[in-house]
Amino acid sequence: MAAGADTGFSTRQVHAGSATAQASPRATPIYLTAGFTFSDLDESAAHFGEGTGFGYSRTGNPTVHAVEERLASLEGGDQAVLVSSGQAAVTVALLALAGAGDHVVVSEHIYEGTRGLLLDNLARLGVETTFVDTDDLDAWRAAITPRTRALFAETLSNARNDVLDVAAVAAIGAEHGIPLVVDSTFTTPYLLRPIEHGAAVVVHSASKFLAGQGAVLGGVIVDDGRFDAAASGHRFPHLVQTDRLGGASYAEKHGARARGQYIRESVAPRFGPSPSPLNAFLIGQGIETLSLRVERQSQNALAVARWLEQRPEVERVDYIGLDSHPHHDLGERYLTRGFGSVFTVTLRGGLEAARHVVQSVEVITHMTHLGDVRSLVLHPQSTSHAARTVAERERAGVFPGTIRLSIGIEDIDDLLADLDQALVGVPVLERETVVL
Ligand SMILES: Cc1ncc(COP(=O)(O)O)c(C=O)c1O
């Protein structure tokens, strides 16, 4: 709109200078705007009717869209939907599949926020959860009921570093027309692409490795675009029956893309966890160095895990990259480019030994976060796993002397020197006297 010299001060303060210059930036521009102008009535009608173009940033934004395209490509999926946090990604994915009276089967080794979502929030909405041992394929199969709408697990679990046999669990779901939803935060598409192994939906906390700098929160849901109405329609009436707002079903309109489009058009924009375009930009910048960071983090983590395994203060190191890990062979099958950066180490001196280390590290930062370029440490028993019973914690590999490391990209010698000095004063106990 023109704001000529003849217009008033208040008009010019919002309209003068708003014409955008024509330029072709190489970096993804940050479209930090609530909405987009329509050139004429037909364009606005087409946007509301057929969803073409951009109208309002909650339903679509070019900066967000660029990151979504990049993530869909890296995951080998059909489409991605970016949301404001990893927690939002898990919530949106599950709400797209299950409603009141429905049921989900979930690995018992999952992030505490997801566990809380299932046990409290989704339970209050009428979605029930059965937790199963990740390794026990018979338990996955036995837990399925006529109301089951999703199988859910993390690719690499916190804290014990268990690896999900994606293909095997996806195949069990496929027998019943039930999608496997996988949280691949710990593995990133650089290490593992679950859709290639049969998962239907992949979610990430983009706050972690994808962004990489620890500056923003974000989440993403990637759909495989392989919804099969004939095989799964009976489980998902909201995708195959007439749209509740009227008109053709999602399956009629979008075919194999029905589930992804339902996530994009119905669940994400209505529940509303929209990402800021600025955060989307920073996640997109982060992804540009994902392979370099994860490769380096995996190398560093393996070196740190091997070093710790030799230390007399250490009872066990649960890192999938070590030959001693019970899932190492499965890990080698799925993780061909490295074993990731997050793992736990349990000190023989128990809680006081763990306290000493987290309070003595200098290069490594004591905080709750992971997947950062900086190395981080946390004491799970008193933090992330505090709400669990002792038996549940022990099943997850969390003891009073356990600390969780998320290894960054620093020089390996500095990380080892830091841990070396942090271990000074930690008791060296014989196995028989271990205070786990
Ligand atoms: C495996 C996993 N999934 C989901 C989340 C939630 O992500 P956000 O913190 O971005 O909401 C986390 C956070 O730690 C996580 O570790």
The ligand as an ORCA input file, in Angstrom:
! r2SCAN-3c Opt
* xyz 0 1
  C      13.640    -38.501     23.152
  C      12.974    -37.186     23.389
  N      11.787    -36.930     22.811
  C      11.138    -35.764     22.999
  C      11.668    -34.786     23.805
  C      10.908    -33.509     24.010
  O      11.501    -32.512     23.236
  P      11.422    -30.956     23.567
  O      12.241    -30.724     24.792
  O      11.970    -30.303     22.337
  O       9.989    -30.610     23.790
  C      12.896    -34.996     24.426
  C      13.465    -33.956     25.307
  O      14.429    -34.183     26.025
  C      13.570    -36.233     24.213
  O      14.747    -36.497     24.798
*
